[in-house]
Amino acid sequence: MSFERVCGVDDVQVDSPMRVELADQVIALVRDSAGDVFAIGDRCTHGDISLSEGFVEDGTLECWAHGSQFSLCTGWPKSLPAFEPVPVFAVKVEDDAIFIDPTPIYKENN
């Protein structure tokens, strides 16, 4: 894995998605109230809408346009109308900085 620094931990507000670009990837970065950091593809697979403009709730990121909710852990939609997953990205936090591997991961639906 090839991790690259994208921002400081404090740059990402809790439960408020942030759009970052890394290599040729556009990523929605989320820090939840427990302090965990997630990175998923920023484009809703239903309507090509930016997920970083959506809402964080119960481990999901909801598309503001049509309401599809994507798991922050797996990228799989938890509600319709989307039925295809978005990629997830490996994240690590070191010295108050967030690092992401820009290689997308597609996880099995579970």
Secondary structure, 3 states (H helix, E strand, C coil): CCCEEEEEHHHCCECCCEEEEECCEEEEEEECCCCCEEEEECECCCCCCEHHHCEEECCEEECCCCCCEEECCCCCECCCCCCCCCCECCEEEECCEEEECCCCECCCCC
